[in-house]
Amino acid sequence: MAEEKVDSSEYWKANVRLITGCLIVWAFVSYGMAILFRPLLSGIPVGGTDLGFWFAQQGSILTFIVLIFFYAWKMNKLDQKFGLGE
């Protein structure tokens, strides 16, 4: 019983660490690249506009979609590691 509790504690620590990492990447791309760093990125042309605008309109959405698939892939590996696979 105590060993099962330790495993679930380690599982949730790894899960929260993964979620935190994904949220940091999401916040950096959504807020950092699109809002905070936009003046620095304004000189880099992408598709007829500047890179900061592109991140605000498309890049943050594409990054979010990639993060969804990354999270699902990592959670499947984490589930298998702790014997919780389907």
VMD Tcl script that builds the backbone (N, CA, C; Angstrom):
set m [mol new atoms 258]
animate dup $m
set s [atomselect $m all]
$s set {name element resname resid chain x y z} {
  {N N MET 1 A 0.827 -1.193 0.000}
  {CA C MET 1 A 0.000 0.000 0.000}
  {C C MET 1 A 0.869 1.254 0.000}
  {N N ALA 2 A 1.928 1.247 0.823}
  {CA C ALA 2 A 2.807 2.418 0.882}
  {C C ALA 2 A 3.563 2.586 -0.430}
  {N N GLU 3 A 3.950 1.455 -1.054}
  {CA C GLU 3 A 4.661 1.528 -2.330}
  {C C GLU 3 A 3.752 2.091 -3.423}
  {N N GLU 4 A 2.466 1.723 -3.382}
  {CA C GLU 4 A 1.499 2.241 -4.358}
  {C C GLU 4 A 1.315 3.744 -4.195}
  {N N LYS 5 A 1.345 4.210 -2.950}
  {CA C LYS 5 A 1.191 5.646 -2.690}
  {C C LYS 5 A 2.407 6.421 -3.194}
  {N N VAL 6 A 3.604 5.854 -3.024}
  {CA C VAL 6 A 4.824 6.492 -3.513}
  {C C VAL 6 A 4.782 6.580 -5.030}
  {N N ASP 7 A 4.354 5.509 -5.696}
  {CA C ASP 7 A 4.276 5.517 -7.152}
  {C C ASP 7 A 3.282 6.561 -7.649}
  {N N SER 8 A 2.130 6.675 -7.015}
  {CA C SER 8 A 1.149 7.673 -7.449}
  {C C SER 8 A 1.667 9.084 -7.181}
  {N N SER 9 A 2.415 9.254 -6.099}
  {CA C SER 9 A 2.994 10.566 -5.815}
  {C C SER 9 A 4.030 10.941 -6.877}
  {N N GLU 10 A 4.870 9.982 -7.251}
  {CA C GLU 10 A 5.866 10.230 -8.299}
  {C C GLU 10 A 5.196 10.474 -9.646}
  {N N TYR 11 A 4.119 9.729 -9.912}
  {CA C TYR 11 A 3.375 9.896 -11.158}
  {C C TYR 11 A 2.812 11.312 -11.256}
  {N N TRP 12 A 2.208 11.796 -10.182}
  {CA C TRP 12 A 1.611 13.136 -10.226}
  {C C TRP 12 A 2.669 14.229 -10.256}
  {N N LYS 13 A 3.796 13.987 -9.619}
  {CA C LYS 13 A 4.893 14.961 -9.723}
  {C C LYS 13 A 5.366 15.081 -11.165}
  {N N ALA 14 A 5.529 13.942 -11.833}
  {CA C ALA 14 A 5.957 13.955 -13.234}
  {C C ALA 14 A 4.884 14.592 -14.118}
  {N N ASN 15 A 3.625 14.324 -13.823}
  {CA C ASN 15 A 2.514 14.900 -14.579}
  {C C ASN 15 A 2.479 16.420 -14.427}
  {N N VAL 16 A 2.601 16.900 -13.216}
  {CA C VAL 16 A 2.582 18.345 -12.968}
  {C C VAL 16 A 3.805 19.013 -13.587}
  {N N ARG 17 A 4.952 18.357 -13.541}
  {CA C ARG 17 A 6.155 18.897 -14.167}
  {C C ARG 17 A 5.964 19.028 -15.678}
  {N N LEU 18 A 5.341 18.034 -16.300}
  {CA C LEU 18 A 5.059 18.076 -17.729}
  {C C LEU 18 A 4.072 19.194 -18.064}
  {N N ILE 19 A 3.023 19.324 -17.291}
  {CA C ILE 19 A 2.039 20.389 -17.507}
  {C C ILE 19 A 2.697 21.755 -17.336}
  {N N THR 20 A 3.521 21.903 -16.319}
  {CA C THR 20 A 4.208 23.182 -16.086}
  {C C THR 20 A 5.117 23.531 -17.258}
  {N N GLY 21 A 5.856 22.569 -17.760}
  {CA C GLY 21 A 6.722 22.812 -18.910}
  {C C GLY 21 A 5.931 23.230 -20.143}
  {N N CYS 22 A 4.818 22.550 -20.390}
  {CA C CYS 22 A 3.968 22.914 -21.531}
  {C C CYS 22 A 3.391 24.315 -21.366}
  {N N LEU 23 A 2.974 24.675 -20.169}
  {CA C LEU 23 A 2.431 26.007 -19.922}
  {C C LEU 23 A 3.492 27.092 -20.083}
  {N N ILE 24 A 4.712 26.791 -19.690}
  {CA C ILE 24 A 5.798 27.774 -19.859}
  {C C ILE 24 A 6.054 28.011 -21.341}
  {N N VAL 25 A 6.113 26.943 -22.129}
  {CA C VAL 25 A 6.313 27.100 -23.575}
  {C C VAL 25 A 5.154 27.873 -24.183}
  {N N TRP 26 A 3.921 27.510 -23.816}
  {CA C TRP 26 A 2.740 28.199 -24.336}
  {C C TRP 26 A 2.771 29.685 -23.990}
  {N N ALA 27 A 3.073 30.019 -22.740}
  {CA C ALA 27 A 3.103 31.424 -22.315}
  {C C ALA 27 A 4.209 32.185 -23.027}
  {N N PHE 28 A 5.366 31.569 -23.192}
  {CA C PHE 28 A 6.473 32.236 -23.881}
  {C C PHE 28 A 6.103 32.558 -25.328}
  {N N VAL 29 A 5.519 31.583 -26.007}
  {CA C VAL 29 A 5.156 31.802 -27.412}
  {C C VAL 29 A 3.986 32.774 -27.525}
  {N N SER 30 A 2.960 32.591 -26.700}
  {CA C SER 30 A 1.762 33.432 -26.810}
  {C C SER 30 A 1.999 34.860 -26.350}
  {N N TYR 31 A 2.602 35.017 -25.195}
  {CA C TYR 31 A 2.792 36.353 -24.641}
  {C C TYR 31 A 4.162 36.945 -24.970}
  {N N GLY 32 A 5.181 36.119 -24.871}
  {CA C GLY 32 A 6.532 36.618 -25.111}
  {C C GLY 32 A 6.779 36.981 -26.552}
  {N N MET 33 A 6.599 36.007 -27.437}
  {CA C MET 33 A 6.905 36.235 -28.851}
  {C C MET 33 A 5.902 37.177 -29.505}
  {N N ALA 34 A 4.631 37.107 -29.125}
  {CA C ALA 34 A 3.599 37.897 -29.800}
  {C C ALA 34 A 3.435 39.291 -29.214}
  {N N ILE 35 A 3.729 39.483 -27.937}
  {CA C ILE 35 A 3.469 40.780 -27.300}
  {C C ILE 35 A 4.756 41.435 -26.816}
  {N N LEU 36 A 5.498 40.757 -25.952}
  {CA C LEU 36 A 6.663 41.372 -25.330}
  {C C LEU 36 A 7.818 41.579 -26.293}
  {N N PHE 37 A 8.078 40.578 -27.140}
  {CA C PHE 37 A 9.214 40.662 -28.045}
  {C C PHE 37 A 8.832 41.117 -29.453}
  {N N ARG 38 A 7.597 41.555 -29.650}
  {CA C ARG 38 A 7.160 41.955 -30.991}
  {C C ARG 38 A 8.016 43.085 -31.566}
  {N N PRO 39 A 8.370 44.108 -30.803}
  {CA C PRO 39 A 9.226 45.149 -31.394}
  {C C PRO 39 A 10.573 44.602 -31.884}
  {N N LEU 40 A 11.114 43.612 -31.196}
  {CA C LEU 40 A 12.390 43.019 -31.623}
  {C C LEU 40 A 12.230 42.162 -32.880}
  {N N LEU 41 A 11.038 41.603 -33.051}
  {CA C LEU 41 A 10.790 40.707 -34.176}
  {C C LEU 41 A 10.189 41.421 -35.382}
  {N N SER 42 A 9.961 42.716 -35.274}
  {CA C SER 42 A 9.260 43.434 -36.340}
  {C C SER 42 A 10.066 43.534 -37.618}
  {N N GLY 43 A 11.376 43.399 -37.561}
  {CA C GLY 43 A 12.207 43.500 -38.757}
  {C C GLY 43 A 12.358 42.209 -39.522}
  {N N ILE 44 A 11.805 41.098 -38.995}
  {CA C ILE 44 A 11.954 39.793 -39.643}
  {C C ILE 44 A 10.681 39.491 -40.428}
  {N N PRO 45 A 10.751 39.536 -41.767}
  {CA C PRO 45 A 9.534 39.301 -42.562}
  {C C PRO 45 A 9.188 37.818 -42.669}
  {N N VAL 46 A 7.890 37.519 -42.505}
  {CA C VAL 46 A 7.367 36.161 -42.653}
  {C C VAL 46 A 6.012 36.278 -43.351}
  {N N GLY 47 A 5.907 35.756 -44.541}
  {CA C GLY 47 A 4.631 35.732 -45.247}
  {C C GLY 47 A 4.025 37.101 -45.489}
  {N N GLY 48 A 4.846 38.103 -45.723}
  {CA C GLY 48 A 4.334 39.440 -45.994}
  {C C GLY 48 A 4.065 40.277 -44.761}
  {N N THR 49 A 4.376 39.776 -43.603}
  {CA C THR 49 A 4.191 40.524 -42.351}
  {C C THR 49 A 5.406 40.271 -41.465}
  {N N ASP 50 A 5.428 40.894 -40.298}
  {CA C ASP 50 A 6.574 40.673 -39.416}
  {C C ASP 50 A 6.367 39.441 -38.545}
  {N N LEU 51 A 7.450 38.934 -38.010}
  {CA C LEU 51 A 7.425 37.684 -37.240}
  {C C LEU 51 A 6.585 37.808 -35.963}
  {N N GLY 52 A 6.612 38.949 -35.292}
  {CA C GLY 52 A 5.807 39.131 -34.084}
  {C C GLY 52 A 4.322 39.015 -34.369}
  {N N PHE 53 A 3.866 39.638 -35.468}
  {CA C PHE 53 A 2.452 39.533 -35.853}
  {C C PHE 53 A 2.112 38.099 -36.223}
  {N N TRP 54 A 3.034 37.428 -36.934}
  {CA C TRP 54 A 2.790 36.041 -37.309}
  {C C TRP 54 A 2.607 35.157 -36.080}
  {N N PHE 55 A 3.453 35.354 -35.047}
  {CA C PHE 55 A 3.302 34.567 -33.817}
  {C C PHE 55 A 1.972 34.859 -33.143}
  {N N ALA 56 A 1.539 36.111 -33.182}
  {CA C ALA 56 A 0.258 36.464 -32.550}
  {C C ALA 56 A -0.906 35.809 -33.282}
  {N N GLN 57 A -0.834 35.729 -34.607}
  {CA C GLN 57 A -1.954 35.225 -35.385}
  {C C GLN 57 A -1.894 33.729 -35.653}
  {N N GLN 58 A -0.750 33.201 -35.983}
  {CA C GLN 58 A -0.638 31.804 -36.393}
  {C C GLN 58 A 0.292 30.978 -35.516}
  {N N GLY 59 A 1.417 31.545 -35.176}
  {CA C GLY 59 A 2.435 30.782 -34.464}
  {C C GLY 59 A 1.987 30.253 -33.119}
  {N N SER 60 A 1.255 31.055 -32.370}
  {CA C SER 60 A 0.805 30.596 -31.057}
  {C C SER 60 A -0.227 29.477 -31.186}
  {N N ILE 61 A -1.068 29.540 -32.221}
  {CA C ILE 61 A -2.060 28.484 -32.431}
  {C C ILE 61 A -1.362 27.189 -32.835}
  {N N LEU 62 A -0.433 27.286 -33.768}
  {CA C LEU 62 A 0.296 26.090 -34.205}
  {C C LEU 62 A 1.117 25.496 -33.066}
  {N N THR 63 A 1.722 26.352 -32.264}
  {CA C THR 63 A 2.483 25.867 -31.107}
  {C C THR 63 A 1.572 25.150 -30.124}
  {N N PHE 64 A 0.377 25.685 -29.904}
  {CA C PHE 64 A -0.581 25.058 -28.995}
  {C C PHE 64 A -0.984 23.673 -29.505}
  {N N ILE 65 A -1.214 23.545 -30.802}
  {CA C ILE 65 A -1.567 22.244 -31.371}
  {C C ILE 65 A -0.415 21.256 -31.205}
  {N N VAL 66 A 0.814 21.706 -31.454}
  {CA C VAL 66 A 1.983 20.844 -31.258}
  {C C VAL 66 A 2.099 20.435 -29.788}
  {N N LEU 67 A 1.826 21.364 -28.873}
  {CA C LEU 67 A 1.885 21.044 -27.442}
  {C C LEU 67 A 0.847 19.997 -27.054}
  {N N ILE 68 A -0.319 20.024 -27.660}
  {CA C ILE 68 A -1.355 19.030 -27.373}
  {C C ILE 68 A -0.850 17.633 -27.732}
  {N N PHE 69 A -0.293 17.494 -28.939}
  {CA C PHE 69 A 0.218 16.187 -29.361}
  {C C PHE 69 A 1.431 15.772 -28.533}
  {N N PHE 70 A 2.297 16.715 -28.192}
  {CA C PHE 70 A 3.457 16.418 -27.347}
  {C C PHE 70 A 3.001 15.928 -25.970}
  {N N TYR 71 A 2.018 16.619 -25.386}
  {CA C TYR 71 A 1.515 16.221 -24.066}
  {C C TYR 71 A 0.910 14.818 -24.107}
  {N N ALA 72 A 0.115 14.528 -25.136}
  {CA C ALA 72 A -0.493 13.199 -25.251}
  {C C ALA 72 A 0.572 12.119 -25.389}
  {N N TRP 73 A 1.607 12.388 -26.210}
  {CA C TRP 73 A 2.689 11.425 -26.401}
  {C C TRP 73 A 3.448 11.183 -25.102}
  {N N LYS 74 A 3.809 12.270 -24.395}
  {CA C LYS 74 A 4.550 12.134 -23.139}
  {C C LYS 74 A 3.699 11.469 -22.049}
  {N N MET 75 A 2.414 11.766 -22.010}
  {CA C MET 75 A 1.554 11.139 -20.997}
  {C C MET 75 A 1.406 9.645 -21.258}
  {N N ASN 76 A 1.328 9.244 -22.513}
  {CA C ASN 76 A 1.285 7.810 -22.819}
  {C C ASN 76 A 2.559 7.121 -22.349}
  {N N LYS 77 A 3.710 7.748 -22.574}
  {CA C LYS 77 A 4.973 7.181 -22.099}
  {C C LYS 77 A 5.007 7.141 -20.570}
  {N N LEU 78 A 4.506 8.192 -19.933}
  {CA C LEU 78 A 4.477 8.245 -18.468}
  {C C LEU 78 A 3.532 7.179 -17.910}
  {N N ASP 79 A 2.381 6.994 -18.556}
  {CA C ASP 79 A 1.449 5.950 -18.130}
  {C C ASP 79 A 2.080 4.573 -18.240}
  {N N GLN 80 A 2.798 4.328 -19.321}
  {CA C GLN 80 A 3.459 3.034 -19.483}
  {C C GLN 80 A 4.556 2.834 -18.438}
  {N N LYS 81 A 5.277 3.898 -18.132}
  {CA C LYS 81 A 6.351 3.817 -17.142}
  {C C LYS 81 A 5.827 3.407 -15.773}
  {N N PHE 82 A 4.643 3.927 -15.415}
  {CA C PHE 82 A 4.063 3.621 -14.116}
  {C C PHE 82 A 3.015 2.493 -14.162}
  {N N GLY 83 A 2.931 1.799 -15.291}
  {CA C GLY 83 A 2.017 0.665 -15.392}
  {C C GLY 83 A 0.570 1.055 -15.484}
  {N N LEU 84 A 0.277 2.206 -16.032}
  {CA C LEU 84 A -1.103 2.663 -16.151}
  {C C LEU 84 A -1.560 2.720 -17.602}
  {N N GLY 85 A -0.794 2.092 -18.501}
  {CA C GLY 85 A -1.123 2.118 -19.915}
  {C C GLY 85 A -2.445 1.420 -20.210}
  {N N GLU 86 A -2.980 1.742 -21.362}
  {CA C GLU 86 A -4.268 1.151 -21.731}
  {C C GLU 86 A -4.118 -0.259 -22.209}
}
mol reanalyze $m
mol bondsrecalc $m
mol representation Tube
mol addrep $m
